[in-house]
């Protein structure tokens, strides 16, 4: 997030957290067949879903 003001980053962070929460809930709701199509196991899914909402894999 280089080049963005600190205020801009802080204002976008809650929206990103909401999006991560929504995406993880959708992932949890997928069938085993859909997960297999994505190359994921139920264990992979549970590991991702159990992450806290603020744990953003893209923020690193």
Predicted model as a PDB file, atoms N, CA, C, CB and O in Angstrom, pLDDT in the B-factor column:
MODEL        1                                                                  
ATOM      1  N   UNK A   1       0.825  -1.189   0.000  1.00 49.00           N  
ATOM      2  CA  UNK A   1       0.000   0.000   0.000  1.00 49.00           C  
ATOM      3  C   UNK A   1       0.868   1.252   0.000  1.00 49.00           C  
ATOM      4  CB  UNK A   1      -0.938  -0.001   1.203  1.00 49.00           C  
ATOM      5  O   UNK A   1       0.522   2.273   0.593  1.00 49.00           O  
ATOM      6  N   UNK A   2       1.980   1.146  -0.665  1.00 57.00           N  
ATOM      7  CA  UNK A   2       2.870   2.286  -0.765  1.00 57.00           C  
ATOM      8  C   UNK A   2       2.218   3.359  -1.608  1.00 57.00           C  
ATOM      9  CB  UNK A   2       4.225   1.878  -1.354  1.00 57.00           C  
ATOM     10  O   UNK A   2       1.502   3.066  -2.565  1.00 57.00           O  
ATOM     11  N   UNK A   3       2.474   4.612  -1.244  1.00 59.00           N  
ATOM     12  CA  UNK A   3       1.944   5.725  -2.015  1.00 59.00           C  
ATOM     13  C   UNK A   3       0.578   6.190  -1.550  1.00 59.00           C  
ATOM     14  CB  UNK A   3       1.873   5.348  -3.446  1.00 59.00           C  
ATOM     15  O   UNK A   3       0.106   7.239  -1.988  1.00 59.00           O  
ATOM     16  N   UNK A   4      -0.064   5.440  -0.680  1.00 65.00           N  
ATOM     17  CA  UNK A   4      -1.362   5.854  -0.167  1.00 65.00           C  
ATOM     18  C   UNK A   4      -1.174   6.516   1.185  1.00 65.00           C  
ATOM     19  CB  UNK A   4      -2.329   4.652  -0.060  1.00 65.00           C  
ATOM     20  O   UNK A   4      -0.286   6.143   1.952  1.00 65.00           O  
ATOM     21  N   UNK A   5      -2.009   7.494   1.472  1.00 77.00           N  
ATOM     22  CA  UNK A   5      -1.915   8.141   2.775  1.00 77.00           C  
ATOM     23  C   UNK A   5      -2.334   7.163   3.859  1.00 77.00           C  
ATOM     24  CB  UNK A   5      -2.787   9.416   2.825  1.00 77.00           C  
ATOM     25  O   UNK A   5      -3.103   6.233   3.614  1.00 77.00           O  
ATOM     26  N   UNK A   6      -1.820   7.384   5.056  1.00 82.00           N  
ATOM     27  CA  UNK A   6      -2.160   6.520   6.189  1.00 82.00           C  
ATOM     28  C   UNK A   6      -3.656   6.521   6.441  1.00 82.00           C  
ATOM     29  CB  UNK A   6      -1.416   6.965   7.449  1.00 82.00           C  
ATOM     30  O   UNK A   6      -4.236   5.481   6.751  1.00 82.00           O  
ATOM     31  N   UNK A   7      -4.282   7.676   6.312  1.00 83.00           N  
ATOM     32  CA  UNK A   7      -5.721   7.771   6.538  1.00 83.00           C  
ATOM     33  C   UNK A   7      -6.481   6.909   5.544  1.00 83.00           C  
ATOM     34  CB  UNK A   7      -6.186   9.226   6.439  1.00 83.00           C  
ATOM     35  O   UNK A   7      -7.440   6.233   5.918  1.00 83.00           O  
ATOM     36  N   UNK A   8      -6.075   6.924   4.305  1.00 83.00           N  
ATOM     37  CA  UNK A   8      -6.730   6.119   3.275  1.00 83.00           C  
ATOM     38  C   UNK A   8      -6.636   4.636   3.607  1.00 83.00           C  
ATOM     39  CB  UNK A   8      -6.106   6.394   1.900  1.00 83.00           C  
ATOM     40  O   UNK A   8      -7.604   3.893   3.446  1.00 83.00           O  
ATOM     41  N   UNK A   9      -5.474   4.214   4.067  1.00 79.00           N  
ATOM     42  CA  UNK A   9      -5.271   2.813   4.422  1.00 79.00           C  
ATOM     43  C   UNK A   9      -6.191   2.426   5.577  1.00 79.00           C  
ATOM     44  CB  UNK A   9      -3.795   2.553   4.796  1.00 79.00           C  
ATOM     45  O   UNK A   9      -6.829   1.374   5.541  1.00 79.00           O  
ATOM     46  N   UNK A  10      -6.257   3.263   6.585  1.00 84.00           N  
ATOM     47  CA  UNK A  10      -7.088   2.962   7.756  1.00 84.00           C  
ATOM     48  C   UNK A  10      -8.575   2.983   7.429  1.00 84.00           C  
ATOM     49  CB  UNK A  10      -6.799   3.954   8.869  1.00 84.00           C  
ATOM     50  O   UNK A  10      -9.347   2.254   8.053  1.00 84.00           O  
ATOM     51  N   UNK A  11      -8.988   3.785   6.481  1.00 86.00           N  
ATOM     52  CA  UNK A  11     -10.397   3.816   6.103  1.00 86.00           C  
ATOM     53  C   UNK A  11     -10.794   2.600   5.270  1.00 86.00           C  
ATOM     54  CB  UNK A  11     -10.699   5.086   5.334  1.00 86.00           C  
ATOM     55  O   UNK A  11     -11.948   2.174   5.310  1.00 86.00           O  
ATOM     56  N   UNK A  12      -9.863   2.048   4.526  1.00 89.00           N  
ATOM     57  CA  UNK A  12     -10.150   0.883   3.680  1.00 89.00           C  
ATOM     58  C   UNK A  12     -10.072  -0.432   4.447  1.00 89.00           C  
ATOM     59  CB  UNK A  12      -9.185   0.842   2.512  1.00 89.00           C  
ATOM     60  O   UNK A  12     -10.676  -1.425   4.041  1.00 89.00           O  
ATOM     61  N   UNK A  13      -9.341  -0.443   5.539  1.00 90.00           N  
ATOM     62  CA  UNK A  13      -9.114  -1.683   6.279  1.00 90.00           C  
ATOM     63  C   UNK A  13     -10.422  -2.332   6.761  1.00 90.00           C  
ATOM     64  CB  UNK A  13      -8.211  -1.408   7.470  1.00 90.00           C  
ATOM     65  O   UNK A  13     -10.589  -3.533   6.552  1.00 90.00           O  
ATOM     66  N   UNK A  14     -11.357  -1.608   7.391  1.00 92.00           N  
ATOM     67  CA  UNK A  14     -12.603  -2.274   7.825  1.00 92.00           C  
ATOM     68  C   UNK A  14     -13.398  -2.872   6.667  1.00 92.00           C  
ATOM     69  CB  UNK A  14     -13.482  -1.288   8.572  1.00 92.00           C  
ATOM     70  O   UNK A  14     -14.002  -3.934   6.820  1.00 92.00           O  
ATOM     71  N   UNK A  15     -13.405  -2.221   5.538  1.00 92.00           N  
ATOM     72  CA  UNK A  15     -14.106  -2.768   4.374  1.00 92.00           C  
ATOM     73  C   UNK A  15     -13.441  -4.065   3.918  1.00 92.00           C  
ATOM     74  CB  UNK A  15     -14.129  -1.741   3.218  1.00 92.00           C  
ATOM     75  O   UNK A  15     -14.127  -5.008   3.524  1.00 92.00           O  
ATOM     76  N   UNK A  16     -12.128  -4.116   3.970  1.00 93.00           N  
ATOM     77  CA  UNK A  16     -11.411  -5.334   3.601  1.00 93.00           C  
ATOM     78  C   UNK A  16     -11.727  -6.461   4.576  1.00 93.00           C  
ATOM     79  CB  UNK A  16      -9.898  -5.077   3.559  1.00 93.00           C  
ATOM     80  O   UNK A  16     -11.897  -7.609   4.166  1.00 93.00           O  
ATOM     81  N   UNK A  17     -11.808  -6.136   5.874  1.00 93.00           N  
ATOM     82  CA  UNK A  17     -12.135  -7.145   6.879  1.00 93.00           C  
ATOM     83  C   UNK A  17     -13.524  -7.732   6.635  1.00 93.00           C  
ATOM     84  CB  UNK A  17     -12.057  -6.541   8.287  1.00 93.00           C  
ATOM     85  O   UNK A  17     -13.722  -8.940   6.765  1.00 93.00           O  
ATOM     86  N   UNK A  18     -14.473  -6.888   6.286  1.00 94.00           N  
ATOM     87  CA  UNK A  18     -15.829  -7.362   5.994  1.00 94.00           C  
ATOM     88  C   UNK A  18     -15.804  -8.285   4.778  1.00 94.00           C  
ATOM     89  CB  UNK A  18     -16.793  -6.167   5.750  1.00 94.00           C  
ATOM     90  O   UNK A  18     -16.470  -9.320   4.761  1.00 94.00           O  
ATOM     91  N   UNK A  19     -15.040  -7.906   3.772  1.00 94.00           N  
ATOM     92  CA  UNK A  19     -14.936  -8.731   2.563  1.00 94.00           C  
ATOM     93  C   UNK A  19     -14.292 -10.078   2.876  1.00 94.00           C  
ATOM     94  CB  UNK A  19     -14.125  -7.998   1.480  1.00 94.00           C  
ATOM     95  O   UNK A  19     -14.757 -11.108   2.389  1.00 94.00           O  
ATOM     96  N   UNK A  20     -13.230 -10.086   3.680  1.00 94.00           N  
ATOM     97  CA  UNK A  20     -12.599 -11.352   4.063  1.00 94.00           C  
ATOM     98  C   UNK A  20     -13.570 -12.240   4.820  1.00 94.00           C  
ATOM     99  CB  UNK A  20     -11.355 -11.097   4.915  1.00 94.00           C  
ATOM    100  O   UNK A  20     -13.632 -13.442   4.562  1.00 94.00           O  
ATOM    101  N   UNK A  21     -14.322 -11.678   5.741  1.00 94.00           N  
ATOM    102  CA  UNK A  21     -15.306 -12.436   6.509  1.00 94.00           C  
ATOM    103  C   UNK A  21     -16.341 -13.052   5.567  1.00 94.00           C  
ATOM    104  CB  UNK A  21     -15.999 -11.530   7.559  1.00 94.00           C  
ATOM    105  O   UNK A  21     -16.674 -14.231   5.689  1.00 94.00           O  
ATOM    106  N   UNK A  22     -16.847 -12.251   4.627  1.00 96.00           N  
ATOM    107  CA  UNK A  22     -17.856 -12.722   3.672  1.00 96.00           C  
ATOM    108  C   UNK A  22     -17.302 -13.850   2.805  1.00 96.00           C  
ATOM    109  CB  UNK A  22     -18.339 -11.563   2.783  1.00 96.00           C  
ATOM    110  O   UNK A  22     -17.971 -14.862   2.595  1.00 96.00           O  
ATOM    111  N   UNK A  23     -16.102 -13.677   2.312  1.00 95.00           N  
ATOM    112  CA  UNK A  23     -15.498 -14.697   1.449  1.00 95.00           C  
ATOM    113  C   UNK A  23     -15.256 -15.999   2.207  1.00 95.00           C  
ATOM    114  CB  UNK A  23     -14.182 -14.184   0.863  1.00 95.00           C  
ATOM    115  O   UNK A  23     -15.461 -17.085   1.665  1.00 95.00           O  
ATOM    116  N   UNK A  24     -14.827 -15.888   3.438  1.00 95.00           N  
ATOM    117  CA  UNK A  24     -14.573 -17.103   4.225  1.00 95.00           C  
ATOM    118  C   UNK A  24     -15.865 -17.826   4.555  1.00 95.00           C  
ATOM    119  CB  UNK A  24     -13.829 -16.760   5.515  1.00 95.00           C  
ATOM    120  O   UNK A  24     -15.874 -19.056   4.608  1.00 95.00           O  
ATOM    121  N   UNK A  25     -16.941 -17.119   4.776  1.00 95.00           N  
ATOM    122  CA  UNK A  25     -18.241 -17.754   5.021  1.00 95.00           C  
ATOM    123  C   UNK A  25     -18.721 -18.450   3.750  1.00 95.00           C  
ATOM    124  CB  UNK A  25     -19.291 -16.706   5.499  1.00 95.00           C  
ATOM    125  O   UNK A  25     -19.267 -19.551   3.815  1.00 95.00           O  
ATOM    126  N   UNK A  26     -18.523 -17.820   2.601  1.00 96.00           N  
ATOM    127  CA  UNK A  26     -18.904 -18.458   1.337  1.00 96.00           C  
ATOM    128  C   UNK A  26     -18.095 -19.728   1.111  1.00 96.00           C  
ATOM    129  CB  UNK A  26     -18.707 -17.487   0.158  1.00 96.00           C  
ATOM    130  O   UNK A  26     -18.643 -20.748   0.693  1.00 96.00           O  
ATOM    131  N   UNK A  27     -16.821 -19.673   1.379  1.00 95.00           N  
ATOM    132  CA  UNK A  27     -15.957 -20.843   1.240  1.00 95.00           C  
ATOM    133  C   UNK A  27     -16.443 -21.978   2.127  1.00 95.00           C  
ATOM    134  CB  UNK A  27     -14.508 -20.487   1.584  1.00 95.00           C  
ATOM    135  O   UNK A  27     -16.470 -23.135   1.707  1.00 95.00           O  
ATOM    136  N   UNK A  28     -16.826 -21.646   3.349  1.00 95.00           N  
ATOM    137  CA  UNK A  28     -17.307 -22.665   4.287  1.00 95.00           C  
ATOM    138  C   UNK A  28     -18.587 -23.322   3.789  1.00 95.00           C  
ATOM    139  CB  UNK A  28     -17.544 -22.049   5.665  1.00 95.00           C  
ATOM    140  O   UNK A  28     -18.863 -24.475   4.119  1.00 95.00           O  
ATOM    141  N   UNK A  29     -19.367 -22.598   2.999  1.00 96.00           N  
ATOM    142  CA  UNK A  29     -20.635 -23.114   2.521  1.00 96.00           C  
ATOM    143  C   UNK A  29     -20.559 -23.948   1.256  1.00 96.00           C  
ATOM    144  CB  UNK A  29     -21.545 -22.001   2.293  1.00 96.00           C  
ATOM    145  O   UNK A  29     -21.569 -24.498   0.816  1.00 96.00           O  
ATOM    146  N   UNK A  30     -19.387 -24.049   0.671  1.00 96.00           N  
ATOM    147  CA  UNK A  30     -19.251 -24.829  -0.559  1.00 96.00           C  
ATOM    148  C   UNK A  30     -19.342 -26.326  -0.275  1.00 96.00           C  
ATOM    149  CB  UNK A  30     -17.923 -24.505  -1.252  1.00 96.00           C  
ATOM    150  O   UNK A  30     -18.940 -26.803   0.786  1.00 96.00           O  
ATOM    151  N   UNK A  31     -19.868 -27.037  -1.232  1.00 96.00           N  
ATOM    152  CA  UNK A  31     -19.954 -28.498  -1.108  1.00 96.00           C  
ATOM    153  C   UNK A  31     -18.574 -29.117  -1.278  1.00 96.00           C  
ATOM    154  CB  UNK A  31     -20.939 -29.084  -2.152  1.00 96.00           C  
ATOM    155  O   UNK A  31     -17.653 -28.479  -1.787  1.00 96.00           O  
ATOM    156  N   UNK A  32     -18.445 -30.360  -0.849  1.00 95.00           N  
ATOM    157  CA  UNK A  32     -17.173 -31.071  -1.011  1.00 95.00           C  
ATOM    158  C   UNK A  32     -16.814 -31.197  -2.490  1.00 95.00           C  
ATOM    159  CB  UNK A  32     -17.246 -32.469  -0.358  1.00 95.00           C  
ATOM    160  O   UNK A  32     -15.637 -31.145  -2.848  1.00 95.00           O  
ATOM    161  N   UNK A  33     -17.807 -31.361  -3.341  1.00 97.00           N  
ATOM    162  CA  UNK A  33     -17.554 -31.467  -4.779  1.00 97.00           C  
ATOM    163  C   UNK A  33     -17.010 -30.143  -5.334  1.00 97.00           C  
ATOM    164  CB  UNK A  33     -18.847 -31.868  -5.524  1.00 97.00           C  
ATOM    165  O   UNK A  33     -16.080 -30.142  -6.141  1.00 97.00           O  
ATOM    166  N   UNK A  34     -17.587 -29.029  -4.902  1.00 97.00           N  
ATOM    167  CA  UNK A  34     -17.105 -27.715  -5.354  1.00 97.00           C  
ATOM    168  C   UNK A  34     -15.690 -27.462  -4.852  1.00 97.00           C  
ATOM    169  CB  UNK A  34     -18.048 -26.592  -4.868  1.00 97.00           C  
ATOM    170  O   UNK A  34     -14.854 -26.925  -5.579  1.00 97.00           O  
ATOM    171  N   UNK A  35     -15.427 -27.847  -3.617  1.00 96.00           N  
ATOM    172  CA  UNK A  35     -14.071 -27.694  -3.080  1.00 96.00           C  
ATOM    173  C   UNK A  35     -13.077 -28.536  -3.869  1.00 96.00           C  
ATOM    174  CB  UNK A  35     -14.032 -28.086  -1.593  1.00 96.00           C  
ATOM    175  O   UNK A  35     -11.968 -28.085  -4.158  1.00 96.00           O  
ATOM    176  N   UNK A  36     -13.471 -29.755  -4.218  1.00 96.00           N  
ATOM    177  CA  UNK A  36     -12.597 -30.635  -5.005  1.00 96.00           C  
ATOM    178  C   UNK A  36     -12.301 -30.006  -6.362  1.00 96.00           C  
ATOM    179  CB  UNK A  36     -13.246 -32.031  -5.190  1.00 96.00           C  
ATOM    180  O   UNK A  36     -11.177 -30.099  -6.857  1.00 96.00           O  
ATOM    181  N   UNK A  37     -13.299 -29.370  -6.966  1.00 97.00           N  
ATOM    182  CA  UNK A  37     -13.091 -28.682  -8.245  1.00 97.00           C  
ATOM    183  C   UNK A  37     -12.053 -27.572  -8.113  1.00 97.00           C  
ATOM    184  CB  UNK A  37     -14.415 -28.101  -8.762  1.00 97.00           C  
ATOM    185  O   UNK A  37     -11.325 -27.278  -9.061  1.00 97.00           O  
ATOM    186  N   UNK A  38     -11.989 -26.960  -6.936  1.00 95.00           N  
ATOM    187  CA  UNK A  38     -11.023 -25.887  -6.679  1.00 95.00           C  
ATOM    188  C   UNK A  38      -9.673 -26.415  -6.197  1.00 95.00           C  
ATOM    189  CB  UNK A  38     -11.584 -24.924  -5.653  1.00 95.00           C  
ATOM    190  O   UNK A  38      -8.723 -25.652  -6.027  1.00 95.00           O  
ATOM    191  N   UNK A  39      -9.600 -27.719  -5.982  1.00 96.00           N  
ATOM    192  CA  UNK A  39      -8.370 -28.320  -5.493  1.00 96.00           C  
ATOM    193  C   UNK A  39      -8.174 -28.140  -4.002  1.00 96.00           C  
ATOM    194  CB  UNK A  39      -7.204 -27.745  -6.219  1.00 96.00           C  
ATOM    195  O   UNK A  39      -7.046 -28.161  -3.510  1.00 96.00           O  
ATOM    196  N   UNK A  40      -9.276 -27.961  -3.277  1.00 95.00           N  
ATOM    197  CA  UNK A  40      -9.221 -27.763  -1.828  1.00 95.00           C  
ATOM    198  C   UNK A  40      -9.889 -28.923  -1.107  1.00 95.00           C  
ATOM    199  CB  UNK A  40      -9.892 -26.436  -1.434  1.00 95.00           C  
ATOM    200  O   UNK A  40     -10.804 -29.558  -1.632  1.00 95.00           O  
ATOM    201  N   UNK A  41      -9.423 -29.182   0.085  1.00 95.00           N  
ATOM    202  CA  UNK A  41     -10.067 -30.185   0.928  1.00 95.00           C  
ATOM    203  C   UNK A  41     -10.910 -29.464   1.980  1.00 95.00           C  
ATOM    204  CB  UNK A  41      -9.007 -31.124   1.601  1.00 95.00           C  
ATOM    205  O   UNK A  41     -10.794 -28.252   2.163  1.00 95.00           O  
ATOM    206  N   UNK A  42     -11.745 -30.216   2.654  1.00 95.00           N  
ATOM    207  CA  UNK A  42     -12.537 -29.634   3.740  1.00 95.00           C  
ATOM    208  C   UNK A  42     -11.601 -29.118   4.845  1.00 95.00           C  
ATOM    209  CB  UNK A  42     -13.541 -30.685   4.316  1.00 95.00           C  
ATOM    210  O   UNK A  42     -11.884 -28.096   5.470  1.00 95.00           O  
ATOM    211  N   UNK A  43     -10.490 -29.826   5.081  1.00 95.00           N  
ATOM    212  CA  UNK A  43      -9.516 -29.389   6.094  1.00 95.00           C  
ATOM    213  C   UNK A  43      -8.894 -28.042   5.705  1.00 95.00           C  
ATOM    214  CB  UNK A  43      -8.405 -30.458   6.274  1.00 95.00           C  
ATOM    215  O   UNK A  43      -8.721 -27.171   6.557  1.00 95.00           O  
ATOM    216  N   UNK A  44      -8.560 -27.872   4.427  1.00 92.00           N  
ATOM    217  CA  UNK A  44      -8.035 -26.581   3.954  1.00 92.00           C  
ATOM    218  C   UNK A  44      -9.038 -25.477   4.223  1.00 92.00           C  
ATOM    219  CB  UNK A  44      -7.701 -26.639   2.448  1.00 92.00           C  
ATOM    220  O   UNK A  44      -8.691 -24.390   4.685  1.00 92.00           O  
ATOM    221  N   UNK A  45     -10.280 -25.781   3.925  1.00 94.00           N  
ATOM    222  CA  UNK A  45     -11.351 -24.804   4.100  1.00 94.00           C  
ATOM    223  C   UNK A  45     -11.521 -24.432   5.563  1.00 94.00           C  
ATOM    224  CB  UNK A  45     -12.661 -25.345   3.543  1.00 94.00           C  
ATOM    225  O   UNK A  45     -11.631 -23.253   5.898  1.00 94.00           O  
ATOM    226  N   UNK A  46     -11.542 -25.421   6.422  1.00 95.00           N  
ATOM    227  CA  UNK A  46     -11.708 -25.144   7.851  1.00 95.00           C  
ATOM    228  C   UNK A  46     -10.556 -24.307   8.394  1.00 95.00           C  
ATOM    229  CB  UNK A  46     -11.816 -26.451   8.637  1.00 95.00           C  
ATOM    230  O   UNK A  46     -10.762 -23.425   9.227  1.00 95.00           O  
ATOM    231  N   UNK A  47      -9.362 -24.581   7.927  1.00 94.00           N  
ATOM    232  CA  UNK A  47      -8.204 -23.807   8.363  1.00 94.00           C  
ATOM    233  C   UNK A  47      -8.371 -22.336   7.972  1.00 94.00           C  
ATOM    234  CB  UNK A  47      -6.907 -24.385   7.754  1.00 94.00           C  
ATOM    235  O   UNK A  47      -8.076 -21.447   8.771  1.00 94.00           O  
ATOM    236  N   UNK A  48      -8.832 -22.081   6.773  1.00 93.00           N  
ATOM    237  CA  UNK A  48      -9.030 -20.704   6.303  1.00 93.00           C  
ATOM    238  C   UNK A  48     -10.182 -20.034   7.035  1.00 93.00           C  
ATOM    239  CB  UNK A  48      -9.289 -20.684   4.794  1.00 93.00           C  
ATOM    240  O   UNK A  48     -10.070 -18.874   7.433  1.00 93.00           O  
ATOM    241  N   UNK A  49     -11.275 -20.739   7.214  1.00 93.00           N  
ATOM    242  CA  UNK A  49     -12.465 -20.169   7.843  1.00 93.00           C  
ATOM    243  C   UNK A  49     -12.211 -19.814   9.309  1.00 93.00           C  
ATOM    244  CB  UNK A  49     -13.636 -21.147   7.739  1.00 93.00           C  
ATOM    245  O   UNK A  49     -12.807 -18.872   9.831  1.00 93.00           O  
ATOM    246  N   UNK A  50     -11.337 -20.555   9.968  1.00 94.00           N  
ATOM    247  CA  UNK A  50     -11.063 -20.310  11.380  1.00 94.00           C  
ATOM    248  C   UNK A  50     -10.111 -19.139  11.614  1.00 94.00           C  
ATOM    249  CB  UNK A  50     -10.491 -21.551  12.005  1.00 94.00           C  
ATOM    250  O   UNK A  50      -9.894 -18.741  12.759  1.00 94.00           O  
ATOM    251  N   UNK A  51      -9.546 -18.589  10.558  1.00 93.00           N  
ATOM    252  CA  UNK A  51      -8.663 -17.421  10.715  1.00 93.00           C  
ATOM    253  C   UNK A  51      -9.477 -16.221  11.172  1.00 93.00           C  
ATOM    254  CB  UNK A  51      -7.923 -17.097   9.386  1.00 93.00           C  
ATOM    255  O   UNK A  51     -10.633 -16.076  10.775  1.00 93.00           O  
ATOM    256  N   UNK A  52      -8.901 -15.366  11.991  1.00 93.00           N  
ATOM    257  CA  UNK A  52      -9.612 -14.157  12.400  1.00 93.00           C  
ATOM    258  C   UNK A  52      -9.841 -13.227  11.209  1.00 93.00           C  
ATOM    259  CB  UNK A  52      -8.830 -13.425  13.500  1.00 93.00           C  
ATOM    260  O   UNK A  52      -9.064 -13.230  10.254  1.00 93.00           O  
ATOM    261  N   UNK A  53     -10.895 -12.444  11.269  1.00 89.00           N  
ATOM    262  CA  UNK A  53     -11.260 -11.588  10.141  1.00 89.00           C  
ATOM    263  C   UNK A  53     -10.149 -10.597   9.778  1.00 89.00           C  
ATOM    264  CB  UNK A  53     -12.538 -10.830  10.462  1.00 89.00           C  
ATOM    265  O   UNK A  53     -10.040 -10.191   8.621  1.00 89.00           O  
ATOM    266  N   UNK A  54      -9.344 -10.214  10.735  1.00 89.00           N  
ATOM    267  CA  UNK A  54      -8.302  -9.226  10.464  1.00 89.00           C  
ATOM    268  C   UNK A  54      -7.035  -9.845   9.881  1.00 89.00           C  
ATOM    269  CB  UNK A  54      -7.963  -8.485  11.730  1.00 89.00           C  
ATOM    270  O   UNK A  54      -6.113  -9.119   9.511  1.00 89.00           O  
ATOM    271  N   UNK A  55      -6.975 -11.173   9.794  1.00 93.00           N  
ATOM    272  CA  UNK A  55      -5.809 -11.868   9.264  1.00 93.00           C  
ATOM    273  C   UNK A  55      -5.901 -11.892   7.733  1.00 93.00           C  
ATOM    274  CB  UNK A  55      -5.710 -13.320   9.845  1.00 93.00           C  
ATOM    275  O   UNK A  55      -6.495 -12.798   7.148  1.00 93.00           O  
ATOM    276  N   UNK A  56      -5.319 -10.907   7.116  1.00 92.00           N  
ATOM    277  CA  UNK A  56      -5.415 -10.722   5.663  1.00 92.00           C  
ATOM    278  C   UNK A  56      -4.160 -11.282   4.996  1.00 92.00           C  
ATOM    279  CB  UNK A  56      -5.602  -9.214   5.303  1.00 92.00           C  
ATOM    280  O   UNK A  56      -3.070 -10.748   5.202  1.00 92.00           O  
ATOM    281  N   UNK A  57      -4.286 -12.343   4.204  1.00 90.00           N  
ATOM    282  CA  UNK A  57      -3.109 -12.930   3.579  1.00 90.00           C  
ATOM    283  C   UNK A  57      -2.453 -11.998   2.551  1.00 90.00           C  
ATOM    284  CB  UNK A  57      -3.487 -14.233   2.916  1.00 90.00           C  
ATOM    285  O   UNK A  57      -1.285 -12.191   2.213  1.00 90.00           O  
ATOM    286  N   UNK A  58      -3.169 -11.011   2.059  1.00 88.00           N  
ATOM    287  CA  UNK A  58      -2.608 -10.079   1.072  1.00 88.00           C  
ATOM    288  C   UNK A  58      -1.901  -8.894   1.720  1.00 88.00           C  
ATOM    289  CB  UNK A  58      -3.703  -9.573   0.156  1.00 88.00           C  
ATOM    290  O   UNK A  58      -1.254  -8.113   1.023  1.00 88.00           O  
ATOM    291  N   UNK A  59      -2.011  -8.747   3.021  1.00 83.00           N  
ATOM    292  CA  UNK A  59      -1.423  -7.601   3.715  1.00 83.00           C  
ATOM    293  C   UNK A  59       0.054  -7.824   4.033  1.00 83.00           C  
ATOM    294  CB  UNK A  59      -2.191  -7.316   5.000  1.00 83.00           C  
ATOM    295  O   UNK A  59       0.694  -6.947   4.613  1.00 83.00           O  
ATOM    296  N   UNK A  60       0.590  -8.947   3.676  1.00 68.00           N  
ATOM    297  CA  UNK A  60       1.994  -9.245   4.032  1.00 68.00           C  
ATOM    298  C   UNK A  60       2.939  -8.822   2.975  1.00 68.00           C  
ATOM    299  CB  UNK A  60       2.184 -10.703   4.295  1.00 68.00           C  
ATOM    300  O   UNK A  60       4.148  -9.001   3.120  1.00 68.00           O  
TER     301      UNK A  60                                                      
ENDMDL                                                                          
END                                                                             
